[in-house]
Amino acid sequence: MNAKQLTSLLCSLLIVAPVLPAQTRTGVSNWFDGFREPYRWKDVAPINLGNSTRLDQLMRAGKLYLSLQDTIALALENNLDIELQRYGPKITEAEFQRNNAGSVARIGSQGGVSTVTTGASGAQLFVVAPQTGQTLQAQTLDPFLTGTTSWAHQTVPQTSPFVTGNNALIAQRTVTNYGVTKNFLTGTSAVLGFNNTLLNQNSGRNDFNPSKSVNANLQITQKLMEGFGSAVNRRNIRISKNNMKVADLLFQQQVIVTVAAVISLYWDLVSANEDVRVKQQALALNQKLYDDNKKQVEIGTLAPIEIIRAEAEVARSQQDLTISETNLLQQETVLKNALSRTGVSTPGLAEARIIPTDKIRMPDTEAVEPIQDLVSKAVAGRPELEQSRINLESAKLGLKGTRSALLPTIDAFANFQQNGLSGLLNSQLIPSVVPGQPSLPRNPANVDGYFLGGYGNALAQVLRRNFPDYAVGVTLNVPLRNRAAQADVAREQLSLRQSEVRFQQSLNQVRVEVQNALISQQQARARYQTSVKNRVLQEQTLDAEQKKYALGASTIFFVIQAQRDLTAAQASEVAALSTYARARVELERATGQTLSSNAIQIDEAMKGSVAKPPAAIPAVQ
C-alpha cells in the first residue's frame, strides 16, 4: 500500500469515526457493525391478535361473568379501536426522529385528518391536524459523507506546441475526493473537502511528471435573512414535538370514546336482561290465567271462549319473550366484538352467554354542581380541546417559516483552502523554442526541489499550510415583486384565523354538550321516577282486578288489559333506568371525567394491560 492509499484510508476512517460505537456488548470494538447500523431497517412487530388472559379467567361453564370494571379492563386490553390508535404515538415518534434529522415530516406537515372511532358502530370522529405553513428548503442536520473516485484518459489537440511542447497533449488523470457536509439550525452550512489528483502528461514543459495535487478546503455559508436563526429552522422539530402530544391526546380521546361506548353497551345488556325478566313474568302471569280459566271451563263456571282469549294472550307473551331474548343475544354479540381482538370467532366466546354482575343503580340524590363548574371541568379535561390548542401553536410556528420565505436571500460565505503539490522530475526532454534546435534534458538544478517527492510531501504542505487560499463574500437574491411569497403568508394567516374560529366553535360546542348532558340526566331521572310510580300503580291495579275477577265482579278482558299495562309499565321502568345510565355516561364524557370516574390509568391503556385482577366469579348463579 502506497502513501496515497494509506492516507486516503485513514481519512475515510476519521470521517466515519463519529458514527462508530465505542464497544460491543462483549466489550470488543466492532466498528463494522456500527458503520452498518444507520443503514439497517428495523422490523416492526406484527399485530397481536391474541386476547388477554382476563377473558379466559372470567369464563366458567360456558358463561362469561362480567362486572363493569372487568368490561372496561377487557376493552382496554383487547379492543381493536384502541389497538389501532396505539400506533399513532409510535408514528409521531418516527416523524420526530425524521424532523430531528432536518427532514420535513412525511405526514401532517401540511395539515391532515386523524380519526377516532366512536364505538362499536364503527362511526368515526374526524380531528383536523395542524397546518404548518410554507416549508422552506429543508436543512438536513445529519452529516453527509460524499466521495468521488475517477480515472480519465484525455487527448487534446493543440494549435501550437509552444505551451505543451507538442500538438497533441495526452493526459491520464486519477481523482479521489472526499467531503463531509453538515447543516446547523442557525442557518449555517459547512462543507469540509479533501481532494487528490494524480496527473500524468506527455508534456515536456512540466517540471514534474507525474504530479500529485492535494487540497483541503472548508466552506461555510450563513443565511442572513431568509432561513436565518434557530427559531425558523427548529420549527419543524417543535411542531413534531407538538404532534407527539397530539398523538397522545388522540389516543386518550380514543380510550374515552371506547370506554364510554363499552359502558353504554354493558348497561344496555343489563337492561336487555331485565327486559327478558319482565317478559318472562308476563308470560308466567298469562300462563297462570290460561290454566285457571281452563279449570273453570272444565267445571262449567266459565265460558269456553275465555280459554281462547287467554291462550291468545299466552301466544302474544311468548312472542314478546322471543323478541326480547333475541335482542339480548344481539346485544351480547355486539359487546363480545368490542371486548375481543378476534370478535365472536374467538374459541368458546361465540357460544358463551354473558352474565352481567353489576346492576344499574339510581342514587337517592344527585350531586348538585353549578353548570359553570362542569364547563370548567370539560374545558380542562376534554382532550380534543387540548389538541386544538396545540394545533394552533403549531400553525403559528409554521407561519414563522412562511414569513421567513418572504425575505430576500442574503448569504455570507467564507472559504479556506490549503494546497499542496508534489511530483517526480519530468524525464521527458524539454522541447526547444527555436525551430531546428534539438530538445534538451532537464537540469535538476533548475527545478525547485521543494516539490520533488511523493504523496506524503504534498500532504505535508497542506498540513503546514504552505499555500493557503482565502475568500469571503456575500450572495444576494432579491425577488422584485415577491407575489408568491406574499400570497403564501396571506393564505397561512387566513388559515390560522379559521383555526382560531374553529377552536372557539369547539369551546361553544363543549358548553352546549355539557348543558345538554346535564339536562338529559335530569330528564332521565324524572322519567325513571315517574315510571316507578306508574309500575307500582299498575301492580295495584292488577291485584285489584284479579280480586274482582275472582269474585265475579270483573271480566277476563279487564284482567288481561291490567296485565298488559303492568308489563308495559315494567318495560318502561327498565328503559328509563337504561336511559339514565346512558345519560350519566354521556355527562362524564362531556365533562372530561370518563377516565377519572372509572379509575382508568392511561399508561395501562397504552400498554394494553390492566393491573387490577379480574373480579371473583360469583359462587352461585
C-alpha positions as CSV (number, residue, x, y, z in Angstrom):
1,M,0.0,0.0,0.0
2,N,1.5,3.3,-1.1
3,A,1.3,6.6,0.9
4,K,-1.6,7.9,-1.1
5,Q,-3.7,4.8,-0.5
6,L,-2.8,4.7,3.2
7,T,-3.7,8.4,3.8
8,S,-7.0,8.0,1.9
9,L,-7.9,5.1,4.1
10,L,-7.0,7.0,7.3
11,C,-9.0,10.0,6.2
12,S,-12.0,7.8,5.5
13,L,-11.8,6.2,8.9
14,L,-11.6,9.6,10.6
15,I,-14.6,10.8,8.7
16,V,-16.8,7.9,9.7
17,A,-15.4,7.6,13.2
18,P,-18.2,9.6,14.8
19,V,-20.9,7.0,13.8
20,L,-18.9,4.1,15.3
21,P,-19.8,2.7,18.7
22,A,-17.1,2.6,21.4
23,Q,-17.7,-1.1,22.3
24,T,-20.0,-4.0,21.6
25,R,-21.8,-6.0,24.3
26,T,-18.7,-8.1,24.8
27,G,-16.6,-5.1,25.3
28,V,-14.7,-5.5,22.0
29,S,-14.8,-2.7,19.4
30,N,-16.9,-3.7,16.4
31,W,-16.7,-0.7,14.1
32,F,-18.2,-2.6,11.1
33,D,-21.5,-3.2,12.9
34,G,-21.5,0.4,14.0
35,F,-20.9,1.5,10.4
36,R,-23.8,-0.6,9.1
37,E,-26.3,0.4,11.9
38,P,-27.6,3.6,10.2
39,Y,-28.4,1.7,7.0
40,R,-30.4,-1.1,8.6
41,W,-34.2,-1.1,8.7
42,K,-35.8,-2.0,12.0
43,D,-38.6,-4.5,11.8
44,V,-41.9,-3.6,13.4
45,A,-43.6,-6.3,15.4
46,P,-46.6,-8.0,13.7
47,I,-50.0,-7.1,15.0
48,N,-51.2,-9.0,18.1
49,L,-54.5,-10.8,17.7
50,G,-54.3,-12.7,21.0
51,N,-56.8,-11.8,23.7
52,S,-55.7,-11.1,27.3
53,T,-55.9,-13.9,29.8
54,R,-58.6,-12.0,31.7
55,L,-61.1,-13.2,29.1
56,D,-60.4,-16.9,30.0
57,Q,-60.3,-16.1,33.7
58,L,-63.9,-14.8,33.6
59,M,-65.3,-17.8,31.8
60,R,-66.9,-20.7,33.6
61,A,-69.1,-23.4,32.3
62,G,-69.8,-21.7,29.0
63,K,-70.7,-18.4,30.7
64,L,-68.8,-15.1,30.7
65,Y,-69.2,-13.3,34.1
66,L,-68.7,-9.6,33.6
67,S,-68.6,-6.8,36.1
68,L,-68.5,-3.2,34.8
69,Q,-64.8,-2.9,35.8
70,D,-63.8,-6.1,34.1
71,T,-65.7,-5.0,31.0
72,I,-63.7,-1.8,30.9
73,A,-60.5,-3.7,31.5
74,L,-61.2,-6.1,28.6
75,A,-61.9,-3.1,26.4
76,L,-58.5,-1.5,27.3
77,E,-56.7,-4.8,26.7
78,N,-58.5,-6.2,23.6
79,N,-60.5,-3.5,21.8
80,L,-59.2,-3.0,18.3
81,D,-60.1,0.6,18.1
82,I,-57.8,1.3,21.0
83,E,-55.1,-1.0,19.5
84,L,-55.3,0.9,16.2
85,Q,-54.8,4.2,17.9
86,R,-51.7,2.8,19.8
87,Y,-49.7,3.1,16.6
88,G,-50.3,6.9,16.4
89,P,-47.7,7.9,19.1
90,K,-45.2,5.4,17.5
91,I,-45.7,7.0,14.1
92,T,-45.2,10.5,15.5
93,E,-42.0,9.3,17.3
94,A,-40.7,8.2,13.9
95,E,-41.6,11.6,12.4
96,F,-39.9,13.3,15.3
97,Q,-36.7,11.4,14.6
98,R,-37.1,12.4,11.0
99,N,-37.5,16.1,11.9
100,N,-34.5,15.9,14.3
101,A,-32.5,14.9,11.2
102,G,-33.7,18.1,9.5
103,S,-36.2,16.5,7.1
104,V,-39.7,17.6,6.8
105,A,-42.4,15.3,8.2
106,R,-43.9,13.0,5.6
107,I,-47.4,13.3,7.1
108,G,-49.2,16.1,8.9
109,S,-46.8,18.8,7.9
110,Q,-49.3,20.4,5.5
111,G,-52.4,19.5,7.6
112,G,-54.3,16.3,7.6
113,V,-57.2,14.4,9.2
114,S,-56.9,12.0,12.0
115,T,-59.9,9.8,13.1
116,V,-61.1,8.5,16.3
117,T,-63.5,5.5,16.1
118,T,-66.6,6.2,18.2
119,G,-67.5,2.8,19.5
120,A,-69.0,-0.5,18.3
121,S,-70.9,1.1,15.4
122,G,-67.6,2.0,13.7
123,A,-68.5,5.6,13.3
124,Q,-65.5,7.9,13.2
125,L,-64.8,11.3,14.7
126,F,-62.6,13.4,12.4
127,V,-59.9,15.6,14.0
128,V,-58.1,18.1,11.8
129,A,-54.4,18.1,12.2
130,P,-52.4,21.3,12.2
131,Q,-51.2,23.2,9.1
132,T,-47.6,24.2,9.5
133,G,-47.3,26.6,6.7
134,Q,-45.0,27.1,3.7
135,T,-41.9,24.9,4.1
136,L,-38.5,26.3,3.4
137,Q,-35.7,24.3,1.9
138,A,-35.1,21.6,4.4
139,Q,-31.9,22.0,6.4
140,T,-30.6,18.4,6.6
141,L,-29.0,18.2,10.0
142,D,-27.4,14.7,9.7
143,P,-23.9,15.0,8.3
144,F,-23.4,13.6,4.8
145,L,-20.2,11.9,3.6
146,T,-19.5,12.2,-0.1
147,G,-16.8,10.6,-2.2
148,T,-15.7,10.6,-5.8
149,T,-13.1,8.4,-7.5
150,S,-12.5,8.7,-11.2
151,W,-9.9,7.8,-13.8
152,A,-9.7,9.6,-17.2
153,H,-7.6,9.5,-20.4
154,Q,-7.7,12.7,-22.4
155,T,-6.2,13.6,-25.7
156,V,-6.4,17.4,-26.6
157,P,-5.1,18.7,-29.9
158,Q,-3.1,21.9,-29.6
159,T,-2.9,24.8,-32.0
160,S,0.7,25.4,-31.1
161,P,3.4,23.3,-29.4
162,F,4.7,26.3,-27.6
163,V,2.9,25.7,-24.3
164,T,2.9,21.9,-24.2
165,G,5.8,21.0,-26.4
166,N,3.6,19.0,-28.9
167,N,0.4,19.3,-30.9
168,A,-1.4,16.5,-29.0
169,L,-1.5,16.8,-25.3
170,I,-2.2,13.4,-23.7
171,A,-3.1,13.2,-20.0
172,Q,-4.1,10.5,-17.6
173,R,-5.9,11.8,-14.6
174,T,-6.9,10.0,-11.4
175,V,-9.1,11.9,-9.0
176,T,-10.1,10.9,-5.4
177,N,-12.2,13.4,-3.5
178,Y,-13.9,13.2,-0.1
179,G,-16.2,15.6,1.6
180,V,-18.4,16.0,4.7
181,T,-21.5,18.3,4.6
182,K,-23.2,19.5,7.8
183,N,-26.1,21.9,8.3
184,F,-27.0,23.6,11.5
185,L,-30.2,25.1,13.0
186,T,-28.7,28.6,12.9
187,G,-29.0,28.5,9.1
188,T,-25.3,27.7,8.8
189,S,-23.9,25.1,6.4
190,A,-20.4,23.8,6.3
191,V,-18.6,21.6,3.8
192,L,-15.2,20.1,4.5
193,G,-13.5,18.6,1.5
194,F,-10.3,16.7,0.8
195,N,-9.3,16.4,-2.8
196,N,-6.5,14.4,-4.5
197,T,-5.4,14.5,-8.2
198,L,-2.8,12.3,-9.9
199,L,-1.8,13.7,-13.3
200,N,0.5,12.2,-15.9
201,Q,1.0,14.1,-19.2
202,N,3.2,13.8,-22.2
203,S,4.2,17.5,-22.0
204,G,7.9,18.2,-21.8
205,R,7.3,21.7,-20.4
206,N,6.2,20.4,-17.0
207,D,8.9,20.2,-14.3
208,F,7.1,17.4,-12.5
209,N,5.5,14.4,-14.1
210,P,3.6,12.5,-12.8
211,S,2.4,15.1,-10.3
212,K,0.1,14.9,-7.3
213,S,-2.1,17.8,-6.2
214,V,-3.7,17.8,-2.8
215,N,-6.0,20.4,-1.2
216,A,-8.2,20.5,1.9
217,N,-10.9,23.1,2.0
218,L,-13.6,24.3,4.3
219,Q,-16.5,26.4,3.0
220,I,-19.0,28.0,5.5
221,T,-22.3,29.6,4.4
222,Q,-24.5,31.6,6.8
223,K,-28.0,32.7,5.9
224,L,-28.6,36.3,7.0
225,M,-32.2,36.9,6.2
226,E,-34.4,34.1,4.7
227,G,-33.9,31.0,6.7
228,F,-31.8,32.7,9.4
229,G,-31.9,31.6,13.1
230,S,-32.9,28.5,15.0
231,A,-36.4,29.9,15.6
232,V,-37.2,29.3,12.0
233,N,-35.1,26.2,11.4
234,R,-36.2,24.5,14.6
235,R,-39.9,25.0,13.9
236,N,-40.4,21.6,12.3
237,I,-38.8,19.9,15.3
238,R,-41.1,21.9,17.7
239,I,-44.1,21.1,15.5
240,S,-43.1,17.4,15.6
241,K,-43.0,17.6,19.4
242,N,-46.4,19.1,19.4
243,N,-47.6,16.3,17.1
244,M,-46.4,13.7,19.6
245,K,-48.5,15.4,22.2
246,V,-51.5,15.4,19.8
247,A,-51.0,11.7,19.1
248,D,-51.0,11.0,22.9
249,L,-54.2,13.1,23.2
250,L,-55.8,11.3,20.3
251,F,-55.1,8.0,22.0
252,Q,-56.6,9.4,25.2
253,Q,-59.6,10.5,23.3
254,Q,-60.0,7.1,21.7
255,V,-59.8,5.5,25.1
256,I,-62.5,7.8,26.4
257,V,-64.8,7.3,23.4
258,T,-64.3,3.5,23.5
259,V,-64.8,3.2,27.3
260,A,-67.9,5.4,27.1
261,A,-69.3,3.2,24.3
262,V,-68.5,0.0,26.2
263,I,-70.1,1.2,29.4
264,S,-73.2,2.0,27.5
265,L,-73.2,-1.4,25.8
266,Y,-72.8,-3.0,29.3
267,W,-75.8,-1.1,30.7
268,D,-77.8,-1.9,27.6
269,L,-77.0,-5.6,28.2
270,V,-78.1,-5.2,31.8
271,S,-81.3,-3.6,30.6
272,A,-81.9,-6.3,28.0
273,N,-81.6,-8.9,30.7
274,E,-84.1,-7.0,32.8
275,D,-86.4,-6.8,29.8
276,V,-86.2,-10.6,29.4
277,R,-87.2,-11.0,33.1
278,V,-90.2,-8.7,32.6
279,K,-91.3,-10.6,29.6
280,Q,-90.9,-13.9,31.5
281,Q,-93.0,-12.6,34.3
282,A,-95.7,-11.5,31.8
283,L,-95.7,-14.9,30.2
284,A,-96.0,-16.6,33.6
285,L,-99.0,-14.4,34.5
286,N,-100.7,-15.1,31.2
287,Q,-99.9,-18.8,31.6
288,K,-101.4,-18.9,35.1
289,L,-104.5,-17.1,33.8
290,Y,-104.9,-19.6,31.0
291,D,-104.5,-22.5,33.4
292,D,-107.0,-21.0,35.8
293,N,-109.6,-20.4,33.0
294,K,-109.1,-23.9,31.7
295,K,-110.0,-25.4,35.1
296,Q,-113.1,-23.1,35.4
297,V,-114.3,-24.2,31.9
298,E,-113.9,-27.8,32.9
299,I,-116.1,-27.4,36.0
300,G,-118.6,-25.3,34.0
301,T,-118.2,-21.9,35.7
302,L,-116.6,-20.1,32.7
303,A,-117.5,-19.9,29.0
304,P,-115.1,-21.8,26.7
305,I,-114.4,-18.6,24.7
306,E,-112.3,-17.3,27.7
307,I,-109.8,-20.1,27.1
308,I,-109.2,-18.9,23.6
309,R,-108.7,-15.4,24.8
310,A,-106.2,-16.5,27.5
311,E,-104.4,-18.8,25.0
312,A,-104.0,-15.9,22.5
313,E,-102.6,-13.8,25.3
314,V,-100.1,-16.6,26.1
315,A,-99.0,-16.7,22.5
316,R,-98.5,-13.0,22.3
317,S,-96.5,-13.0,25.5
318,Q,-94.4,-15.9,24.1
319,Q,-93.7,-13.8,21.0
320,D,-92.7,-10.8,23.1
321,L,-90.3,-13.0,25.1
322,T,-88.7,-14.5,22.0
323,I,-88.1,-11.0,20.6
324,S,-86.6,-9.8,23.9
325,E,-84.4,-12.9,24.1
326,T,-83.1,-12.4,20.6
327,N,-82.4,-8.7,21.3
328,L,-80.4,-9.9,24.3
329,L,-78.4,-12.2,22.1
330,Q,-77.7,-9.4,19.6
331,Q,-76.6,-7.1,22.5
332,E,-74.2,-9.9,23.8
333,T,-72.7,-10.2,20.3
334,V,-72.0,-6.5,20.0
335,L,-70.4,-6.5,23.4
336,K,-68.3,-9.6,22.7
337,N,-67.0,-8.0,19.5
338,A,-65.9,-4.9,21.5
339,L,-64.1,-6.9,24.1
340,S,-62.2,-9.4,21.9
341,R,-59.5,-8.9,19.3
342,T,-60.9,-11.6,17.1
343,G,-64.6,-10.9,17.8
344,V,-67.0,-13.7,18.1
345,S,-64.7,-16.0,16.2
346,T,-62.7,-16.4,19.5
347,P,-62.9,-20.0,20.5
348,G,-65.7,-20.5,23.2
349,L,-66.8,-16.9,23.1
350,A,-69.4,-17.1,20.3
351,E,-71.5,-19.7,22.3
352,A,-70.8,-18.2,25.7
353,R,-73.6,-16.3,27.4
354,I,-72.7,-13.1,29.2
355,I,-73.8,-12.8,32.8
356,P,-73.5,-9.1,34.0
357,T,-72.8,-9.0,37.7
358,D,-73.5,-5.3,38.2
359,K,-76.8,-3.6,38.2
360,I,-77.9,0.0,37.3
361,R,-78.4,1.9,40.5
362,M,-80.2,5.2,40.7
363,P,-78.8,7.3,43.5
364,D,-81.2,8.7,46.0
365,T,-80.0,12.2,45.4
366,E,-77.8,13.8,42.6
367,A,-74.8,15.8,43.5
368,V,-75.6,19.4,42.6
369,E,-72.8,21.1,40.8
370,P,-73.0,24.5,39.1
371,I,-73.0,24.4,35.4
372,Q,-70.1,26.8,35.2
373,D,-68.0,24.3,37.3
374,L,-69.0,21.4,34.9
375,V,-68.0,23.5,31.9
376,S,-64.6,24.4,33.5
377,K,-64.0,20.7,34.1
378,A,-64.8,20.0,30.4
379,V,-62.6,22.7,29.1
380,A,-59.7,21.4,31.2
381,G,-60.4,17.7,30.7
382,R,-61.5,17.3,27.1
383,P,-58.5,16.1,25.1
384,E,-59.9,17.4,21.8
385,L,-59.7,20.9,23.1
386,E,-56.1,20.5,24.2
387,Q,-55.4,19.1,20.7
388,S,-56.9,22.3,19.2
389,R,-54.7,24.4,21.4
390,I,-51.6,22.6,20.4
391,N,-52.6,22.6,16.7
392,L,-53.0,26.4,16.9
393,E,-49.5,26.7,18.4
394,S,-48.1,24.5,15.6
395,A,-49.9,26.6,13.0
396,K,-48.2,29.8,14.4
397,L,-44.8,28.1,14.3
398,G,-45.4,27.2,10.7
399,L,-46.3,30.7,9.9
400,K,-42.8,31.8,11.0
401,G,-41.4,29.7,8.2
402,T,-43.7,31.2,5.7
403,R,-42.8,34.7,6.9
404,S,-39.1,33.9,6.6
405,A,-39.6,32.8,3.0
406,L,-40.9,36.3,2.3
407,L,-37.5,37.8,3.0
408,P,-34.7,38.3,0.4
409,T,-32.0,35.7,0.3
410,I,-28.7,37.1,1.6
411,D,-25.9,34.5,2.3
412,A,-22.5,35.2,3.7
413,F,-19.8,32.7,2.8
414,A,-16.2,32.1,3.7
415,N,-13.8,29.6,2.0
416,F,-10.5,28.4,3.4
417,Q,-8.3,26.1,1.4
418,Q,-4.8,24.6,1.8
419,N,-2.9,23.4,-1.3
420,G,-0.1,21.0,-1.9
421,L,1.8,19.8,-4.9
422,S,4.4,17.1,-5.4
423,G,5.8,15.1,-8.2
424,L,8.8,13.4,-9.8
425,L,11.3,15.1,-12.1
426,N,9.9,15.1,-15.6
427,S,12.0,12.6,-17.5
428,Q,10.8,13.9,-20.9
429,L,13.1,16.2,-22.9
430,I,12.4,19.9,-22.9
431,P,11.2,20.9,-26.4
432,S,13.4,23.7,-28.0
433,V,11.7,27.0,-28.6
434,V,14.0,27.6,-31.7
435,P,13.0,25.6,-34.8
436,G,15.5,23.1,-35.8
437,Q,17.3,23.0,-32.4
438,P,17.3,19.7,-30.6
439,S,15.4,19.1,-27.3
440,L,17.4,19.2,-24.2
441,P,17.3,17.1,-21.0
442,R,16.0,18.8,-17.8
443,N,18.6,20.1,-15.4
444,P,17.6,19.1,-11.8
445,A,19.3,22.2,-10.5
446,N,16.7,24.4,-12.3
447,V,13.8,22.6,-10.6
448,D,12.5,23.6,-7.2
449,G,13.3,20.6,-5.0
450,Y,10.7,21.6,-2.5
451,F,8.1,20.0,-4.8
452,L,10.0,16.8,-5.5
453,G,8.7,13.8,-3.7
454,G,5.7,11.5,-3.3
455,Y,2.2,11.9,-2.0
456,G,3.4,12.4,1.6
457,N,5.3,15.6,0.5
458,A,2.1,17.1,-0.9
459,L,0.1,16.2,2.2
460,A,2.8,17.7,4.4
461,Q,2.5,21.0,2.5
462,V,-1.3,21.0,3.2
463,L,-0.7,20.4,6.9
464,R,1.9,23.1,7.1
465,R,-0.4,25.5,5.3
466,N,2.3,26.4,2.8
467,F,-0.1,27.5,0.1
468,P,-3.3,28.9,1.6
469,D,-6.3,30.4,-0.2
470,Y,-8.9,32.6,1.5
471,A,-12.2,34.0,0.2
472,V,-15.2,35.7,1.8
473,G,-18.2,37.2,0.2
474,V,-22.0,37.7,0.1
475,T,-24.6,36.5,-2.3
476,L,-27.9,38.3,-2.8
477,N,-31.1,37.1,-4.4
478,V,-34.0,39.7,-4.1
479,P,-37.3,38.9,-5.8
480,L,-38.6,42.2,-7.3
481,R,-42.3,41.5,-6.8
482,N,-42.4,38.6,-4.4
483,R,-46.1,37.9,-5.1
484,A,-46.0,34.2,-4.5
485,A,-44.4,34.6,-1.0
486,Q,-46.9,37.3,-0.1
487,A,-49.8,35.1,-1.1
488,D,-48.4,32.3,1.0
489,V,-48.2,34.5,4.0
490,A,-51.7,35.8,3.5
491,R,-53.1,32.3,3.0
492,E,-51.4,31.0,6.1
493,Q,-52.7,33.9,8.2
494,L,-56.2,33.3,6.9
495,S,-55.9,29.6,7.7
496,L,-54.7,30.4,11.2
497,R,-57.7,32.7,11.7
498,Q,-60.0,29.9,10.5
499,S,-58.4,27.6,13.0
500,E,-59.0,30.1,15.8
501,V,-62.6,30.4,14.8
502,R,-62.9,26.6,14.8
503,F,-61.4,26.5,18.3
504,Q,-64.0,28.9,19.5
505,Q,-66.7,26.8,17.9
506,S,-65.3,23.8,19.7
507,L,-65.4,25.7,23.0
508,N,-69.0,26.7,22.4
509,Q,-69.9,23.1,21.4
510,V,-68.4,21.7,24.6
511,R,-70.5,24.1,26.6
512,V,-73.6,23.0,24.7
513,E,-72.8,19.3,25.2
514,V,-72.3,19.7,28.9
515,Q,-75.5,21.6,29.4
516,N,-77.5,19.1,27.2
517,A,-75.9,16.1,29.0
518,L,-76.9,17.6,32.4
519,I,-80.4,18.3,31.2
520,S,-80.7,14.8,29.7
521,Q,-79.6,13.3,33.0
522,Q,-82.2,15.3,34.9
523,Q,-84.9,14.3,32.4
524,A,-83.9,10.6,32.6
525,R,-84.1,10.8,36.4
526,A,-87.6,12.3,36.2
527,R,-88.8,9.7,33.7
528,Y,-87.5,6.9,35.9
529,Q,-89.2,8.2,39.0
530,T,-92.4,8.6,37.0
531,S,-92.1,5.1,35.6
532,V,-91.5,3.6,39.1
533,K,-94.7,5.3,40.3
534,N,-96.6,4.1,37.2
535,R,-95.4,0.5,37.7
536,V,-96.5,0.5,41.4
537,L,-99.9,1.8,40.3
538,Q,-100.2,-0.9,37.7
539,E,-99.3,-3.6,40.2
540,Q,-102.0,-2.4,42.5
541,T,-104.5,-2.2,39.6
542,L,-103.8,-5.7,38.5
543,D,-104.1,-7.0,42.0
544,A,-107.5,-5.3,42.4
545,E,-108.7,-6.5,39.1
546,Q,-107.7,-10.1,39.9
547,K,-109.6,-10.0,43.2
548,K,-112.7,-8.6,41.4
549,Y,-112.4,-11.2,38.8
550,A,-112.2,-13.9,41.5
551,L,-115.5,-12.5,43.0
552,G,-117.1,-12.4,39.6
553,A,-117.2,-8.5,39.6
554,S,-114.8,-8.2,36.5
555,T,-114.1,-9.9,33.2
556,I,-111.1,-11.6,31.8
557,F,-110.8,-8.7,29.3
558,F,-110.0,-6.3,32.1
559,V,-107.6,-8.7,33.8
560,I,-105.7,-9.2,30.5
561,Q,-105.7,-5.4,30.0
562,A,-104.3,-4.9,33.5
563,Q,-101.6,-7.5,32.9
564,R,-100.6,-5.8,29.6
565,D,-100.5,-2.4,31.4
566,L,-98.2,-3.8,34.1
567,T,-95.9,-5.4,31.6
568,A,-95.7,-2.1,29.7
569,A,-95.0,-0.2,32.9
570,Q,-92.3,-2.6,33.9
571,A,-90.6,-2.4,30.5
572,S,-90.9,1.4,30.7
573,E,-89.1,1.4,34.0
574,V,-86.3,-0.8,32.6
575,A,-86.0,1.5,29.6
576,A,-86.0,4.6,31.8
577,L,-83.2,3.2,34.0
578,S,-81.2,2.4,31.0
579,T,-81.7,5.9,29.6
580,Y,-80.5,7.3,32.9
581,A,-77.4,5.1,32.8
582,R,-76.6,6.3,29.3
583,A,-77.2,9.9,30.3
584,R,-74.8,9.6,33.2
585,V,-72.1,8.1,30.9
586,E,-72.6,11.0,28.4
587,L,-72.3,13.6,31.2
588,E,-69.0,12.0,32.3
589,R,-67.7,12.1,28.7
590,A,-68.9,15.7,28.1
591,T,-67.2,16.9,31.2
592,G,-64.0,15.0,30.5
593,Q,-64.3,12.8,33.6
594,T,-64.7,9.4,32.0
595,L,-61.1,8.3,32.9
596,S,-61.1,9.5,36.5
597,S,-64.7,8.3,37.2
598,N,-63.7,4.8,36.2
599,A,-60.2,4.7,37.7
600,I,-58.5,4.3,34.3
601,Q,-54.7,4.7,34.0
602,I,-53.8,5.9,30.6
603,D,-50.4,4.2,30.7
604,E,-52.1,0.9,31.4
605,A,-54.4,1.6,28.4
606,M,-51.3,2.3,26.2
607,K,-49.6,-1.0,27.3
608,G,-52.9,-2.9,26.9
609,S,-52.6,-4.5,30.3
610,V,-54.6,-3.6,33.3
611,A,-53.0,-4.3,36.7
612,K,-56.2,-4.8,38.6
613,P,-57.1,-8.6,38.7
614,P,-60.4,-9.9,37.5
615,A,-63.3,-9.8,39.9
616,A,-64.2,-13.1,41.6
617,I,-66.9,-15.1,39.8
618,P,-70.0,-15.4,42.0
619,A,-70.2,-18.8,43.6
620,V,-73.9,-19.3,42.9
621,Q,-75.8,-18.1,39.8
